[in-house]
């Protein structure tokens, strides 16, 4: 049985490395930047999320060892770059970026930004203020560690194929290498936005990572996202519940848990999850209001759905679908008034 599992993992690791998927590298428009601590030091492995002007999460990556990140392949429009410093004492924050490629031919708009993390008021100041939570230590063979470090470096240098190959080799050298499983699983999860086979590979890697380290928030959370995207909804609910238990301040964990519960038509629990996400974001997340509005519509609570859509527009008044949303609000208020009069 163990040999079968190892063979399956080996097949998965080799499945997606035959091409470099240069779609990501051949970006027409691009947002890149660096994340710094409050002392001006680059911060590695901080989650960065790209959000559309509708408040929808498009993709999520982590900063490289130099604190850098890049989102490529973007069309013209307004985006929000959101910092998700899970497991730290830094605040979540968002920066808006507008891309407008107006040149002809192969022109592109490439915006570079710098983001300085801000500590929560209750956190200690100084160079060691960041709190990383539970540390998972492994006695990793030097060969595997070197392969992993080279893989991370290659990815930072945008040498995608070499980076993924080295992470794969690190796991082959040490099959229980948590950091390599977590990183490769996360890399595949990001690429799953355009290729389902990446999600299927990521599922196996992240499931193994979360089994090795059940307290690793990133692998458990990413596992839940992948399960959700693959339609494994009951598994996604279980993983996302675990993620909220591991780190109760992660608004996105509650947001995605709410989406999975909504899909399962467990509306009361979905509402509780969305409310918690709203508390953690202090009512400033457009996507939370958008998802809550959809939930209330499904529950036929039309007045509350209209209220949530209005809160969405208050946060994102420049949404390209603002007129359609306003019309939807009008229709919902008419339904609510009609029900009240009957």
N, C-alpha and C positions, 0 to 999 in steps of 0.2 A: 504493500500500500504506500509506504514511504517512497519507494523507488518510482512509483507512478506519479506521485505528487512532485517529486524532483524533476521528472521528465517533462511534466506539464509546465512547471515553472521555467525550465530551460527553453521549451518551445515558445513560451510567451516572451521571454527576454529577447529571443532572436527574431521574433515575428515582424517587428516594425523598424528594423534598422537597415533595410535594403535600400532606402532612399532617404534623402535629407529633408524631404518636404519643404522645399525652398519657398513655399508660399509665405512663410513667416519672414524669411530673410528679404524677399522681394517686395517689401512693403512700399506702397506708394506714399502714404502719409504715415507719420510715426510720432509717438510721444516717448521720450526717454528722459531719464533724470537720475538724481542721486538722493538718497535719504541719509540725513545726518542726525546724530544725537544732539542734545541741547548744548554740548560742548564742541560741536563742529566735527565730530568723528563719524566716518561712514559706518552705517549699521547694516550688517548682513542678516539674511534670513527673515526680514520683515515682510509680511504679506502686503502686496499692493493689488488693488482691484480696479479694473477699468469699468466704469458705469456709463451707460448711454444717457442721452438727454431725457429719456423716459424714466430713468431711475433703474433700468434693468442691468443686472450684472452681466458683463460680456465675457470677462475672463479674469483669472486671478493668478498671479505669479509671486515669486519671492525675490528680494534683492540678492544680488550675488555677493561674493566676499568683499567686493569694493563698495557695497551699498548701492550699486546701480541696478536699473531696471529698464526694459524697453517693451513698448507695445507697438507692433507693426501691422501693416496691412489694413490701415484705417481709411475710411472714406471721410469726406468733408463733413463737418458738424461739430457740435459741442459735446465734450466728454468731461467726466469727472474722475480724477485719479484719487482713490480713497486708500488711506493708510489704515491697516488693520493690525495693530501691534499686540496680537494675542499673547497672553501670558506675561505681559510686561506691565510696568506702571506708567506707560506713555498713553496719551490720549489718542483716540481715533480722530482723524482730520481729513478734510477733502480739499482738493485744489481743482479749479475748473480750467479746461484748456479748449480753445477753439481752433480747429484745423480748417483752413480755407485755401486749397490749392487752386489758384486762378490762372496758373500758367498753362500753356499748351504743351503737347508732346508728352515727354516723360517727367515733367516737373512734379515736385512733391513738396508738401509742407511738413517739415520736421522740427517739432518743438522740443526744447530741452528745459527742464524745470529742476529746481532744488527744493527739497522739503526738509525742514528742521522739526524734529519731533519735540513735542511739549509734554512735560511730566504732569501727571495729575497732582492736584494741590496737596494731597496727603502723602505723596511719595517723597522720599529723601532726595536731596539734590546731590550733585557731585558725580564723579566718573563711574561709580558703581551703583547708581540708582536703579538701573534696570533689574527687574526681578524675572528670572527665566522660568520659575516654577520647578517642576520635578525634573531632575537631571537623570538621564538614562546612560549608564556607563557600561561599556563592553570592552573586553580584552580582545581587540581586533588585530589579526595578524598584520605585520608591517606591509606585506605585499598588497593585501586588500585595501589597507588604508591609503597607500600610495596611489593605487588605481582610482579610489574614490576622490582623493584630493585633486588628481589630474583631471578627472571627469568634471568636477565642479569648476575648475579653472578653465577648461575648454569651453564649457557652456557660457561662462562669463565673457569669454573672448568671441562668442558667437560661432564657435566651431562645433556645431550641433551634433553632427554624426560622430565625431571623435569623443565628444562629451558623453553621449548616450552609450557608446560602445564601452568606454572605460567604466561607467557605472555598472553596466551589465557584467563586465569582467570582475569587478569588485565583488558582486554578489556570487558569481561562480566560484571565486576564490574563498568566500566566506558566506555561505547561503543564509546565515542568520544575521547578517550585517544590517542592523536596524536603520542607520542613517542612509545607507545606500538604497535600501528598499523604499524608504519614505521619500527620498529625493527622486528616484527614478519613477516611482508611482505617481508623484506629484507632477513630474515633467510630462508623463503620458496623459495624465488627467487634463492638463492644459491643452494638449494637442487633440484631445478627444472632442473639442468644439467643432472640428472639421472632419474627423475620421473616427467612426465608432470603434474600430478595431483597437485604437489606442485606449479607449475606455475599458474594453474587455481585458486588455493587458494590465491596465492600472488597477482594476478590481482585484486581480490575483496578488499583485505586489503589495497593495495597501492592506489587504486582508492579512497577509503574512506579517507585515510590519506591525499592525495593531495587535496581532496575536503575540508577537515577541515582546512588544512594549504596550500593554493595555492602557497605560497612562499617558501615552503620547497623543496630545491633542491634535496635532496637524494631520497625522495619519488617520486617526479616527474620524475627524471632520471631513477630510478629503474622501475617505471611503464612503461616508454618507452621501456626499455630493455625487460621486460616481454611481452609486447604487440608485440614486434618484434619477439620474440621467439615463440609466439603462432600464428604467421601469421596474426596478426591484424595490418597490415602495415600502413593503413591510420591513425589509432589511435596512432601508434608508432611515426609517423612523427609529429603529433600534440604535443604529450608529449615531444618528444626530442627537438622540436623547443622551447617549453616553458622552458625546462631545459637550453638551451643556452641563453635564455633571462634572466633567474634567475641568472646564473653565466656564463658570457661570456668568462671566461678563462679556462673552462673545455674542454680540448682537446677531451676527450672520448665522450662527448656529441655531438660534431661535427662529430666525427668519426662514431658513431652509427647512427646519423642523415643521414650522407652520405650513409651508408649502406642501410638504409630504403628507401631513395630517389632513390638509384640505383636499388633496388628491384622493385620500382614503375616505373622504366624506365624514371625517371625525371632526365636525365643525367646532364644537365647544372647546376641544383641546387645541385646535388650530388657532382659534381666537385667543386663547390664553398665551400661546407661543408668540403670536404677532404682538400682543399687548406688551409682553416682556421685551421683545425686540424694540418696540417703540419707547419703552422706558429707558433702555440702555442707550438709545440714540437720542434721547431727550426730544423726541418728536420731530427730529430733523432729517429723517431718512425718507426720501420720496418713494423708494421701492417698498418700504414697509407700509406706507399709506396706500400705495397702489394695490398691493397684495391683500391688505385688509378690506379695501373697497370691493375687490372681487369676491372675497369671502362673504361679506355682508349681502352682496347681490345674490349669491347662491343661496343664502339663508332667507332671502326675500325681506331683508331689513333695509328697505330702499332709502329711507331717510339717512341712516347711518352710512350707507354706501355713498350717497351723495356728499355727505360731510367729509368722508375720507378722500374722495376725489378732489374736493375743494382744498383740502390740506395738501394734497399732492401738487396742485397747481400753485398754491402759495409758495411752495418750496421751489418749484420749477415753472415759473410763469412763462418762460420762453420755450416751452415744449413745442415741438413741431406739430403735435396733434392737439394743441390747446383748444382749438375751436370744436373739434370733435368731442373732446372731453367735456367742454361746457354744455354742448348739446345733450350729452349723456346725463349730465347732472340735472339738466332741466327735465328730462324724461323721468328720471328717478324721483324727482320731487313731485311730479305729477302723479306717479304711481302711489307714492306715499300719501299724498293728499286724498286720492281717490279711496284708498283703503281706510283711511281715518274717517271719511264721510259715510262709509257703508255700515 
